[in-house]
Amino acid sequence: MKKGDEEKRRKFEEKLSKTDKKRLIYVDESGFDNRDDYPLGYSPKGERCHALKSGKRTERVSWIGDLGWPKLFTPLTFEGSCNRNLFEAWLDRCLLPQLEEGDIIILDNGSFHHGESIKEMVEEVGCEIWYLPAYSPDLNKIENWWSPLKTWMRPKLKDFEAVRECVDAAFKSCTNVFAYCYI
């Protein structure tokens, strides 16, 4: 991490520490496909484990979600990868109706997270956007949800005919946390 990035990170963490945690809404996208990934491997101590992996494109299901306290989690699942149109539709129909004036949306610096229309949509409901400093995904609390979700899906994928069915089942299995949103 560059020295300037370290300073931006420190300032961001300081800003977070002075903010009411109930106002923070962490947003991120992730995805899952049916490639054979190896969650574990073996190599001699101190050496990187190498394994062969297919480069073939496979069925991919992605999602956008938010996490706040004690706010609802409003995921949207879709086939393929995220883009600005999908992100704006999710903001408009899923996230923004759940927010209260003064809430703060925390985003990474994905190119489709930036734009005047996004800024206007968020400001229109009385909220703000804070962008994470570079190289700081660990400051986005929702990142902690993706790993357990994928861990739940990996062994169960073989029980479903399609990746989409497995992803939807993963979100529905956690009904105490997820309030599902369809577009």
MOGIHU-V764287 format. One record per backbone hydrogen bond with DSSP energy under -0.5 kcal/mol. CO is the residue of the C=O (numbers start at 1). NH is the residue of the N-H. If there is no record, write none. Layout:
CO|NH  CO|NH
This chain:
2|6  3|7  4|8  5|9  6|10  7|11  8|12  9|13  10|14  11|15  12|16  13|17  14|18  15|18  16|19  20|23  21|24  23|104  24|26  24|69  25|106  26|67  28|65  30|63  32|61  35|37  37|39  44|47  59|34  60|80  61|32  62|78  63|30  64|76  65|28  67|26  72|74  73|75  73|179  75|181  76|64  78|62  83|87  84|88  85|89  86|90  87|91  88|92  89|93  90|94  90|95  91|96  95|98  95|99  96|99  100|103  103|128  104|25  104|106  105|107  105|130  106|27  107|132  110|113  111|114  115|119  116|120  117|121  118|122  119|123  120|124  121|125  122|125  122|127  123|126  126|102  128|105  130|107  133|136  136|139  137|140  139|141  140|143  141|144  142|145  142|146  143|147  144|148  145|149  146|150  147|151  148|152  149|153  150|154  151|155  152|156  153|156  153|157  154|157  156|159  157|160  162|166  163|167  164|168  165|169  166|170  167|171  168|172  169|173  171|174  172|175  174|177  174|178  177|73  178|180
